[in-house]
Amino acid sequence: MSEVNLSKRALSIEPSLTLQISAKAKQLSAEGKDICNLSAGEPDFDAPKEIINSTSEAIFNGYTKYGPAAGDLELRKAIAKKLQTKNNLNANFENIMVTNGAKQAIYNLFQVLLNDGDEVIIPAPYWLSYPQMVRLAGGKPVFLNSSAEDGFKINMEALKAKITSKTKFIIINSPNNPTGRVIPKEELLQIAEVVREHKNINILSDEIYELILKKEFHHLSLASLATDLRERIFIINGFAKGWAMTGWRVGYLVGQRDVIKASSALQSQSTSNVCSFVQRGALEALKTNQEFFLKINKHYDHRREILYQGLKNIEGLFIQPPNGAFYAFPKLPDNSMTSVEFCKRMLENYGLVVVPGKPFGDDQCIRISCASSKENIIDGLSRLKKAIFNYYF
Ligand SMILES: Cc1ncc(COP(=O)(O)O)c(C=O)c1O
């Protein structure tokens, strides 16, 4: 085969560490090893039946053709209504476009707003795709560290110190992947205050886990708290996590009209519309009643608590209580081993699959998912306890 000269852009993409770990887990499992997998980034149940039925009916009813790149008008209007009623946000369909998962919403946003060298402040720990997507758009990720001991709070003085004349975006993600942290109202207001001082800075607010929250927690969208910044706040959200529709690939971007127009133009020249019948399923998803979310959150609360209490009881680990999403992000006893090394050894010696913190911006933590059965979580905790004792004490 002749040699291929990959583009600089392609060469700049870092291969996924998490994929390497899961490939290794599959290989060991195929060899007959007893594997306990707590690495899931998706719900462990199916989407509600009503959504599945509406989607399959839509196929028979002809929703199988090309549609508008920005999404089905009925769905865009329904999302606008959801934003008004559930998030207290004043939006109409022109502020919304439907994307192939929340991922494409972020990708499009950076492609249409970043110029070469523009900086994007990413508070760590962060979802691992942000820096890659910033780079793919020619931007420069600027990381803002936080510490597990400090509850992964965004320090406002440190944030201000990262701002330069090239700063174009600050990313916020609440509830957070990988920490499960929910940003409190006061902190959101402080972030808004910082942004008010800098007219060229926009906010990307990733709210994909808004529906997965501990009992006494409520989701607050920054745009509803800082209406004066509306034109500079872009929300990304989607159906993957709340409704267990990860593989359906439907998300959305919310923002000012001109950006939505530019982003739709980009999408019209790349992927076009999100699958037509899947958009009918998303429309049905927005009709899901509150009981469904109460039920799934009861399950998550129970399992999150088992995971949290179990981690708290492992000597040497430091853990902040996660209040949303379905992850915990404990800190390893010391830095004698990188998180990648730790996860590789955990898998080889104890058959436990967890995700290294390194690609999330913290090499002394590991991400553990509670989107798994109670038995599996308990099994994983016991393997982890043995490993920590053997490796560190
Ligand atoms: C924080 C965060 N944002 C965005 C996404 C992307 O979601 P989607 O599957 O809708 O593309 C994920 C998926 O894991 C995520 O964890």
The ligand as a Gaussian input file, in Angstrom:
#p B3LYP/6-31G(d) Opt

LIG

0 1
 C      -20.253000      16.357000      28.947000
 C      -20.679000      15.780000      27.648000
 N      -21.026000      16.613000      26.665000
 C      -21.419000      16.161000      25.468000
 C      -21.504000      14.803000      25.207000
 C      -21.925000      14.354000      23.827000
 O      -23.209000      13.835000      23.827000
 P      -23.857000      13.184000      22.542000
 O      -23.807000      11.721000      22.733000
 O      -25.256000      13.722000      22.487000
 O      -23.053000      13.616000      21.355000
 C      -21.143000      13.884000      26.197000
 C      -21.149000      12.444000      25.934000
 O      -20.585000      11.640000      26.621000
 C      -20.728000      14.390000      27.463000
 O      -20.377000      13.562000      28.448000

